[in-house]
């Protein structure tokens, strides 16, 4: 079947305008392409996972010995 394939048919990259035209037909003036700036971080993390783990260990180490052995009473 390779002999039926034309050798000069190559896929070319399509730009956004060509893709839109293939999917939706011609554009009218109500459709325009807008370039958006890159997204910024949504929030800044207050602490990393390692910092949270370290602080948790510090809290455990700071507890009194009787808090460790006494069962929780309702």
KEMAR-271777 format. One record per atom (N, C-alpha, C): x, y, z. Coordinates in Angstrom, 3 decimals. Layout:
N
<node X="X" Y="Y" Z="Z"/>
...
This chain:
74
<node X="0.799" Y="-1.198" Z="0.000"/>
<node X="0.000" Y="0.000" Z="0.000"/>
<node X="0.845" Y="1.266" Z="0.000"/>
<node X="2.108" Y="1.144" Z="0.285"/>
<node X="2.967" Y="2.317" Z="0.328"/>
<node X="3.089" Y="2.956" Z="-1.043"/>
<node X="2.909" Y="2.220" Z="-2.095"/>
<node X="3.030" Y="2.783" Z="-3.435"/>
<node X="1.843" Y="3.656" Z="-3.799"/>
<node X="0.706" Y="3.553" Z="-3.067"/>
<node X="-0.452" Y="4.403" Z="-3.332"/>
<node X="-0.322" Y="5.770" Z="-2.669"/>
<node X="0.525" Y="5.866" Z="-1.662"/>
<node X="0.663" Y="7.105" Z="-0.918"/>
<node X="1.542" Y="8.085" Z="-1.682"/>
<node X="1.097" Y="9.324" Z="-1.765"/>
<node X="1.913" Y="10.341" Z="-2.420"/>
<node X="2.999" Y="10.790" Z="-1.460"/>
<node X="4.187" Y="10.985" Z="-1.962"/>
<node X="5.313" Y="11.310" Z="-1.092"/>
<node X="5.350" Y="12.787" Z="-0.721"/>
<node X="4.722" Y="13.663" Z="-1.496"/>
<node X="4.809" Y="15.085" Z="-1.205"/>
<node X="3.674" Y="15.590" Z="-0.311"/>
<node X="2.802" Y="14.699" Z="0.147"/>
<node X="1.750" Y="15.108" Z="1.084"/>
<node X="2.325" Y="15.087" Z="2.494"/>
<node X="2.647" Y="16.234" Z="2.992"/>
<node X="3.188" Y="16.370" Z="4.339"/>
<node X="2.205" Y="17.192" Z="5.166"/>
<node X="2.115" Y="16.841" Z="6.421"/>
<node X="1.287" Y="17.642" Z="7.312"/>
<node X="2.062" Y="18.890" Z="7.696"/>
<node X="1.399" Y="20.018" Z="7.642"/>
<node X="2.054" Y="21.258" Z="8.023"/>
<node X="1.381" Y="21.782" Z="9.283"/>
<node X="2.122" Y="22.475" Z="10.113"/>
<node X="1.494" Y="23.035" Z="11.317"/>
<node X="0.488" Y="24.118" Z="10.939"/>
<node X="-0.623" Y="24.128" Z="11.650"/>
<node X="-1.677" Y="25.103" Z="11.384"/>
<node X="-1.628" Y="26.194" Z="12.444"/>
<node X="-1.856" Y="27.416" Z="12.023"/>
<node X="-1.962" Y="28.493" Z="13.002"/>
<node X="-3.408" Y="28.554" Z="13.504"/>
<node X="-3.653" Y="29.391" Z="14.473"/>
<node X="-4.968" Y="29.441" Z="15.103"/>
<node X="-6.053" Y="29.857" Z="14.113"/>
<node X="-5.737" Y="30.758" Z="13.220"/>
<node X="-6.734" Y="31.219" Z="12.247"/>
<node X="-7.156" Y="30.084" Z="11.314"/>
<node X="-6.195" Y="29.278" Z="10.877"/>
<node X="-6.516" Y="28.164" Z="9.982"/>
<node X="-7.339" Y="27.098" Z="10.697"/>
<node X="-7.018" Y="26.822" Z="11.936"/>
<node X="-7.776" Y="25.842" Z="12.708"/>
<node X="-9.208" Y="26.324" Z="12.915"/>
<node X="-9.379" Y="27.590" Z="13.269"/>
<node X="-10.720" Y="28.133" Z="13.465"/>
<node X="-11.517" Y="28.047" Z="12.164"/>
<node X="-10.887" Y="28.368" Z="11.057"/>
<node X="-11.577" Y="28.325" Z="9.768"/>
<node X="-12.006" Y="26.902" Z="9.429"/>
<node X="-11.178" Y="25.924" Z="9.735"/>
<node X="-11.542" Y="24.530" Z="9.459"/>
<node X="-12.685" Y="24.061" Z="10.351"/>
<node X="-12.703" Y="24.496" Z="11.611"/>
<node X="-13.727" Y="24.023" Z="12.546"/>
<node X="-15.039" Y="24.799" Z="12.436"/>
<node X="-14.954" Y="26.111" Z="12.266"/>
<node X="-16.148" Y="26.948" Z="12.360"/>
<node X="-16.472" Y="27.728" Z="11.098"/>
<node X="-15.690" Y="27.607" Z="10.074"/>
<node X="-15.927" Y="28.389" Z="8.868"/>
<node X="-15.277" Y="29.753" Z="8.978"/>
<node X="-15.685" Y="30.665" Z="8.118"/>
<node X="-15.078" Y="31.997" Z="8.120"/>
<node X="-15.471" Y="32.782" Z="9.364"/>
<node X="-14.581" Y="33.665" Z="9.776"/>
<node X="-14.842" Y="34.525" Z="10.927"/>
<node X="-15.608" Y="35.764" Z="10.501"/>
<node X="-16.397" Y="36.251" Z="11.419"/>
<node X="-16.987" Y="37.565" Z="11.190"/>
<node X="-16.338" Y="38.534" Z="12.179"/>
<node X="-16.783" Y="39.763" Z="12.209"/>
<node X="-16.127" Y="40.764" Z="13.043"/>
<node X="-16.389" Y="40.581" Z="14.536"/>
<node X="-17.327" Y="39.690" Z="14.912"/>
<node X="-17.591" Y="39.475" Z="16.335"/>
<node X="-16.591" Y="38.503" Z="16.975"/>
<node X="-15.764" Y="37.848" Z="16.172"/>
<node X="-14.778" Y="36.903" Z="16.686"/>
<node X="-13.399" Y="37.514" Z="16.524"/>
<node X="-12.630" Y="37.509" Z="17.617"/>
<node X="-11.268" Y="38.003" Z="17.534"/>
<node X="-10.383" Y="37.186" Z="18.455"/>
<node X="-9.124" Y="37.120" Z="18.142"/>
<node X="-8.155" Y="36.387" Z="18.937"/>
<node X="-7.479" Y="37.365" Z="19.876"/>
<node X="-7.450" Y="36.990" Z="21.139"/>
<node X="-6.863" Y="37.845" Z="22.159"/>
<node X="-5.679" Y="37.107" Z="22.767"/>
<node X="-4.539" Y="37.741" Z="22.822"/>
<node X="-3.359" Y="37.163" Z="23.463"/>
<node X="-3.404" Y="37.513" Z="24.947"/>
<node X="-3.345" Y="36.505" Z="25.791"/>
<node X="-3.392" Y="36.712" Z="27.225"/>
<node X="-1.988" Y="36.623" Z="27.811"/>
<node X="-1.717" Y="37.398" Z="28.854"/>
<node X="-0.414" Y="37.281" Z="29.513"/>
<node X="-0.337" Y="35.954" Z="30.264"/>
<node X="0.851" Y="35.479" Z="30.572"/>
<node X="0.957" Y="34.221" Z="31.330"/>
<node X="0.291" Y="34.347" Z="32.692"/>
<node X="-0.216" Y="33.228" Z="33.161"/>
<node X="-0.898" Y="33.231" Z="34.456"/>
<node X="0.095" Y="33.468" Z="35.582"/>
<node X="-0.356" Y="34.194" Z="36.586"/>
<node X="0.464" Y="34.391" Z="37.773"/>
<node X="0.072" Y="33.335" Z="38.794"/>
<node X="0.885" Y="33.174" Z="39.799"/>
<node X="0.577" Y="32.213" Z="40.853"/>
<node X="-0.700" Y="32.644" Z="41.569"/>
<node X="-1.555" Y="31.697" Z="41.857"/>
<node X="-2.824" Y="32.029" Z="42.498"/>
<node X="-2.637" Y="32.460" Z="43.942"/>
<node X="-1.684" Y="31.889" Z="44.601"/>
<node X="-1.438" Y="32.245" Z="45.993"/>
<node X="0.003" Y="31.908" Z="46.325"/>
<node X="0.513" Y="32.547" Z="47.318"/>
<node X="1.844" Y="32.239" Z="47.814"/>
<node X="1.690" Y="31.304" Z="49.001"/>
<node X="2.433" Y="30.234" Z="48.986"/>
<node X="2.364" Y="29.288" Z="50.085"/>
<node X="3.012" Y="29.890" Z="51.320"/>
<node X="2.355" Y="29.734" Z="52.434"/>
<node X="2.880" Y="30.265" Z="53.685"/>
<node X="3.974" Y="29.368" Z="54.246"/>
<node X="3.911" Y="28.074" Z="53.966"/>
<node X="4.914" Y="27.145" Z="54.465"/>
<node X="5.020" Y="25.967" Z="53.507"/>
<node X="6.206" Y="25.411" Z="53.430"/>
<node X="6.395" Y="24.220" Z="52.607"/>
<node X="6.034" Y="22.987" Z="53.429"/>
<node X="5.928" Y="21.860" Z="52.791"/>
<node X="5.612" Y="20.624" Z="53.495"/>
<node X="6.674" Y="20.270" Z="54.516"/>
<node X="7.933" Y="20.508" Z="54.154"/>
<node X="9.026" Y="20.216" Z="55.080"/>
<node X="8.951" Y="21.111" Z="56.309"/>
<node X="8.610" Y="22.368" Z="56.124"/>
<node X="8.491" Y="23.291" Z="57.261"/>
<node X="7.336" Y="22.896" Z="58.166"/>
<node X="6.230" Y="22.457" Z="57.608"/>
<node X="5.086" Y="22.003" Z="58.407"/>
<node X="5.474" Y="20.778" Z="59.216"/>
<node X="6.185" Y="19.819" Z="58.593"/>
<node X="6.624" Y="18.619" Z="59.290"/>
<node X="7.551" Y="18.970" Z="60.452"/>
<node X="8.498" Y="19.871" Z="60.206"/>
<node X="9.456" Y="20.272" Z="61.230"/>
<node X="8.738" Y="20.931" Z="62.414"/>
<node X="7.795" Y="21.820" Z="62.138"/>
<node X="7.045" Y="22.477" Z="63.213"/>
<node X="6.196" Y="21.482" Z="64.007"/>
<node X="5.633" Y="20.495" Z="63.313"/>
<node X="4.846" Y="19.468" Z="63.993"/>
<node X="5.728" Y="18.676" Z="64.950"/>
<node X="6.921" Y="18.292" Z="64.485"/>
<node X="7.850" Y="17.579" Z="65.363"/>
<node X="8.245" Y="18.435" Z="66.564"/>
<node X="8.448" Y="19.735" Z="66.366"/>
<node X="8.776" Y="20.624" Z="67.477"/>
<node X="7.639" Y="20.670" Z="68.496"/>
<node X="6.403" Y="20.695" Z="68.032"/>
<node X="5.256" Y="20.711" Z="68.946"/>
<node X="5.154" Y="19.406" Z="69.725"/>
<node X="5.431" Y="18.282" Z="69.056"/>
<node X="5.392" Y="16.996" Z="69.748"/>
<node X="6.490" Y="16.939" Z="70.800"/>
<node X="7.688" Y="17.387" Z="70.439"/>
<node X="8.809" Y="17.361" Z="71.382"/>
<node X="8.593" Y="18.312" Z="72.556"/>
<node X="7.834" Y="19.365" Z="72.397"/>
<node X="7.624" Y="20.354" Z="73.451"/>
<node X="6.548" Y="19.944" Z="74.448"/>
<node X="5.813" Y="18.867" Z="74.155"/>
<node X="4.744" Y="18.443" Z="75.068"/>
<node X="5.325" Y="17.906" Z="76.378"/>
<node X="4.523" Y="18.005" Z="77.409"/>
<node X="4.900" Y="17.468" Z="78.721"/>
<node X="4.812" Y="15.942" Z="78.677"/>
<node X="5.628" Y="15.246" Z="79.454"/>
<node X="5.588" Y="13.778" Z="79.455"/>
<node X="4.248" Y="13.224" Z="79.913"/>
<node X="3.569" Y="13.878" Z="80.861"/>
<node X="2.291" Y="13.357" Z="81.316"/>
<node X="1.202" Y="13.499" Z="80.258"/>
<node X="1.357" Y="14.437" Z="79.325"/>
<node X="0.385" Y="14.552" Z="78.225"/>
<node X="0.509" Y="13.373" Z="77.279"/>
<node X="1.679" Y="12.798" Z="77.186"/>
<node X="1.897" Y="11.677" Z="76.274"/>
<node X="1.292" Y="10.390" Z="76.821"/>
<node X="1.363" Y="10.174" Z="78.144"/>
<node X="0.928" Y="8.896" Z="78.702"/>
<node X="-0.520" Y="8.886" Z="79.165"/>
<node X="-1.121" Y="10.035" Z="79.444"/>
<node X="-2.485" Y="10.039" Z="79.965"/>
<node X="-3.488" Y="9.857" Z="78.832"/>
<node X="-4.447" Y="8.962" Z="79.024"/>
<node X="-5.478" Y="8.769" Z="77.969"/>
<node X="-6.436" Y="9.962" Z="77.966"/>
<node X="-7.021" Y="10.181" Z="76.863"/>
<node X="-7.975" Y="11.287" Z="76.737"/>
<node X="-9.242" Y="10.911" Z="77.489"/>
<node X="-9.708" Y="11.813" Z="78.344"/>
<node X="-10.925" Y="11.566" Z="79.102"/>
<node X="-12.063" Y="12.387" Z="78.528"/>
<node X="-13.223" Y="11.756" Z="78.388"/>
<node X="-14.362" Y="12.515" Z="77.819"/>
<node X="-14.996" Y="13.462" Z="78.788"/>
